[in-house]
Amino acid sequence: MVYLSDTQRIQILILRGFGDKKRTYEEVTRIFNELNPQHVINRSTVCKTIKRYTDTGNVKNCPKSGRPKTATDDDTKLNVLLQVEENAQVSSNQLALDNNIAQTSVIRIMKSEKMKPYKIHYNQELAEDDPDRRLQFCELVEGKKNVDVNFEKKLYFLMKQRFASTVK
């Protein structure tokens, strides 16, 4: 899609002419493309530009319909980003309440800055005596395995039962 400047749109109106000396849309397109090879247009662009001028008396784009964005100003965006910098665990809902904007606007700001939501998951950490207990467990399993040939199957069955009971 080619976006024309206001000067180029006025040039199209001048090329069209007025009164008895009007050119056809095809002629205006051909002449404009010869004068502006970097902005090649087609007949429909000429039609729309002339229609816009006759309807509104102006060559500028009409204002877009729809609800305007609430968080477009840089101060709000900066406030949201600073709050996230101070506390990375703050929720988008809390940021929206603090800055008096919609939660979707907060999410839009975060996405524009390539920030992604995440939740920190704390893992269990190893204690000092864990390696000793692991070694002790392995020695116990090795000893039982030498005594009972089916011990591995029994151990698997017991672990499966224990896991199923914790999930319920």
C-alpha positions as CSV (number, residue, x, y, z in Angstrom):
1,M,0.0,0.0,0.0
2,V,1.4,3.4,-1.0
3,Y,0.8,6.3,1.3
4,L,0.9,9.7,-0.4
5,S,1.9,12.9,1.2
6,D,-0.5,15.9,1.1
7,T,1.8,17.5,-1.5
8,Q,1.4,14.5,-3.8
9,R,-2.3,14.5,-3.3
10,I,-2.5,18.2,-4.3
11,Q,-0.4,17.3,-7.3
12,I,-3.0,14.8,-8.4
13,L,-5.7,17.4,-8.1
14,I,-3.7,19.9,-10.2
15,L,-3.0,17.2,-12.8
16,R,-6.7,16.5,-13.0
17,G,-7.4,20.1,-13.9
18,F,-10.7,22.0,-13.6
19,G,-13.6,23.2,-15.7
20,D,-13.4,22.2,-19.3
21,K,-9.7,21.2,-19.1
22,K,-10.1,18.1,-16.9
23,R,-8.0,15.1,-17.7
24,T,-9.2,11.5,-17.3
25,Y,-8.2,9.4,-14.4
26,E,-6.0,7.3,-16.6
27,E,-4.1,10.3,-17.9
28,V,-3.6,11.7,-14.4
29,T,-2.3,8.3,-13.3
30,R,0.1,8.0,-16.2
31,I,1.4,11.6,-15.8
32,F,1.8,11.2,-12.0
33,N,3.7,7.9,-12.3
34,E,6.0,9.6,-14.9
35,L,6.7,12.5,-12.5
36,N,7.0,10.3,-9.4
37,P,8.6,6.9,-10.3
38,Q,9.2,6.1,-6.7
39,H,5.5,6.4,-5.8
40,V,3.6,4.4,-8.5
41,I,-0.1,4.7,-8.1
42,N,-3.1,3.3,-9.9
43,R,-6.4,4.7,-11.1
44,S,-8.3,3.9,-7.9
45,T,-5.9,6.1,-5.9
46,V,-6.6,9.0,-8.2
47,C,-10.4,8.3,-7.9
48,K,-10.2,8.2,-4.1
49,T,-8.1,11.3,-3.8
50,I,-10.5,13.3,-6.0
51,K,-13.5,11.9,-4.2
52,R,-12.0,12.8,-0.8
53,Y,-11.4,16.4,-2.0
54,T,-14.9,16.8,-3.4
55,D,-16.5,15.3,-0.3
56,T,-14.5,17.1,2.4
57,G,-12.7,19.9,0.7
58,N,-9.5,18.6,2.1
59,V,-6.8,16.1,0.9
60,K,-5.9,14.8,4.4
61,N,-6.9,11.4,5.7
62,C,-10.2,11.3,7.6
63,P,-9.9,10.5,11.3
64,K,-10.1,6.8,12.1
65,S,-13.2,5.5,13.8
66,G,-13.1,3.6,17.1
67,R,-12.1,4.2,20.6
68,P,-8.7,5.9,21.1
69,K,-6.0,4.2,23.0
70,T,-5.7,5.3,26.7
71,A,-2.1,4.6,27.3
72,T,-0.6,6.4,24.3
73,D,1.3,9.1,26.3
74,D,4.9,8.5,27.1
75,D,4.6,9.4,30.8
76,T,2.1,6.6,31.4
77,K,4.3,4.1,29.5
78,L,7.4,5.2,31.5
79,N,5.5,4.9,34.8
80,V,4.5,1.3,34.0
81,L,8.0,0.3,32.9
82,L,9.5,1.9,36.0
83,Q,7.1,0.0,38.3
84,V,8.0,-3.2,36.6
85,E,11.7,-2.4,36.9
86,E,11.3,-1.8,40.7
87,N,9.2,-5.0,41.2
88,A,9.2,-7.6,38.5
89,Q,6.5,-9.6,40.3
90,V,3.8,-6.9,40.1
91,S,0.7,-8.0,38.3
92,S,-0.7,-6.3,35.2
93,N,-3.9,-5.8,37.1
94,Q,-2.1,-3.9,39.8
95,L,-0.2,-1.8,37.3
96,A,-3.4,-0.9,35.6
97,L,-5.0,0.2,38.9
98,D,-1.9,2.2,39.9
99,N,-1.7,4.1,36.6
100,N,-5.5,4.4,36.0
101,I,-5.4,2.6,32.6
102,A,-6.9,-0.6,31.3
103,Q,-5.2,-3.9,31.9
104,T,-5.0,-4.5,28.1
105,S,-3.1,-1.2,27.8
106,V,-0.6,-2.5,30.3
107,I,-0.2,-5.7,28.4
108,R,0.2,-3.8,25.1
109,I,2.9,-1.6,26.7
110,M,4.7,-4.7,28.0
111,K,4.5,-6.4,24.5
112,S,5.9,-3.3,22.8
113,E,8.9,-3.5,25.0
114,K,9.4,-7.2,24.3
115,M,8.6,-8.1,27.9
116,K,6.9,-11.4,28.6
117,P,4.8,-12.5,31.6
118,Y,6.3,-15.2,33.8
119,K,5.8,-16.6,37.2
120,I,8.8,-17.5,39.3
121,H,8.8,-21.1,40.5
122,Y,10.9,-21.8,43.5
123,N,12.6,-25.2,43.4
124,Q,13.7,-27.3,46.3
125,E,17.3,-26.8,47.1
126,L,19.7,-29.5,48.1
127,A,20.8,-29.6,51.7
128,E,24.3,-30.5,52.9
129,D,23.4,-34.1,53.9
130,D,21.5,-34.9,50.7
131,P,24.4,-36.5,48.9
132,D,25.0,-38.8,51.9
133,R,21.4,-39.8,52.0
134,R,21.3,-40.5,48.3
135,L,24.3,-42.7,48.5
136,Q,22.7,-44.5,51.4
137,F,19.5,-45.1,49.4
138,C,21.5,-46.4,46.4
139,E,23.4,-48.9,48.6
140,L,20.1,-50.0,50.2
141,V,18.6,-50.6,46.7
142,E,21.7,-52.5,45.5
143,G,21.6,-54.7,48.6
144,K,17.9,-55.5,48.2
145,K,18.4,-56.2,44.4
146,N,21.1,-58.8,45.2
147,V,18.7,-60.6,47.6
148,D,15.4,-60.3,45.6
149,V,15.6,-60.6,41.8
150,N,12.1,-59.0,41.4
151,F,12.9,-56.1,43.7
152,E,13.1,-53.5,40.8
153,K,9.6,-54.4,39.7
154,K,8.3,-54.2,43.2
155,L,10.0,-50.8,43.7
156,Y,8.5,-49.5,40.5
157,F,5.0,-50.7,41.6
158,L,5.4,-49.1,45.0
159,M,6.6,-45.8,43.5
160,K,3.7,-45.8,41.1
161,Q,1.2,-46.4,43.9
162,R,2.7,-43.6,46.0
163,F,2.6,-41.2,43.1
164,A,-1.0,-42.0,42.4
165,S,-2.0,-41.4,46.0
166,T,-0.3,-38.0,46.1
167,V,-2.1,-36.8,42.9
168,K,-5.6,-37.5,44.2
